[in-house]
């Protein structure tokens, strides 16, 4: 069951003109199953995509989705699990969650999800800005804005910006853009400013009016008193994992990575390895790694080097070291790592990202699935900025 937004949109876009409703988790107080920015889609015939809880809210949300379709209005919902005596929904997280639901129609340009889907499918990342309206507001007023940004330029987590802050931020951006002597204060480049302000005009991020023809007041003309502000959601495409070596021990890794919703590509030029039958859901590159297009390497977030051949592993590292990957793992003990690095004429400090060799966490176990789990767990933690501590050491009581 893959839950990445790209997977949800892949199903939604096939019938996007149906009376779909989107539910967005906008605020959380205390603990909850999902974090703000999580999305779920409801089809009028009962099909759902995604999840906002562990299963305790979805039945009630489905009922409200039908109401949103009939009224063509925004529906604001609050589920409070702090009162343990209230068994209405039997929520176990003990927090308060706010959810906004609204129908997706041509009137609100389907919130720009078609453009978002296309760009995510192309490997682009960015921020999705969605208006947060009061309960009962017309769904046609709600706008979605998709801004393409590099991962480094994105905000780190979903952020709510109140309407009053929005006006102030726009005024600040315009003043800075008009004052060359203060250019060192700009957080955004001029091109980013143009794109950001253009997206406020056009919800599907297509053509926009020139910046010189607009002012902050004009940009906000269509803002309503019913609009509380915007939710800014950072969105990245699924993690792209490259596995160099298509042997038997790579199969459980590819399967687990696919379960996580990752994109998997197997690199192996050897005839008897990396057969499509053994890796049914992965892309396979049957060519020498130095013949692979640089664009493929640039799309990788992580790589596991496991050819079990010193020369092939060295060639793979010589290609990977040229790119800014967040995580690279090399299988084998320390003495083999040194042998591979010597063959590649590399040293540990040559890698810009995290280089793990011997690869993985000390989880125990010796079979391919256990080894794969230990490497995937470490990779997952590194790519998500985690130090892999036990949750009972880091979560608030």
Buried (B, 14 or more C-beta within 10 A) or exposed (E): EBBBBBBBBBBBBEEBEEBBBBBBBBBBEEBBBBEBBBBBBBBBEEBBBBBBBEEBBBEBBBEBBBEBBEBBBBBBBEBBBEEEEEEEBEBEBEBBBBBBBBBBBEEBBBBBBBBBBEBBEEBBBBBBBBBBBBEEBBBBBBBBBBBBBEEEBBEEEBBBBEBEEBBEEBEBBBEBBEEEEEEEEBEBEEEBBBBBBBBBBBBBBEEBEEBEEBEBEEBBEEBEEBBBBBBBBBBBBBBBBBBBBBBEBBBBBBBBBBEBBBBBBBBBBEEEBBBEEBBEEBBBBBEEBEEBEEEBBEBBBBBBBBBBBBEBBBBBBBBBBEBEBBBBBBBBEEEBBBBBBEBBEBEEEBBEBBBBBBBBBEEEEEEBBBBBBBBBBBBBBBBEEEEEEEEEEEEEE
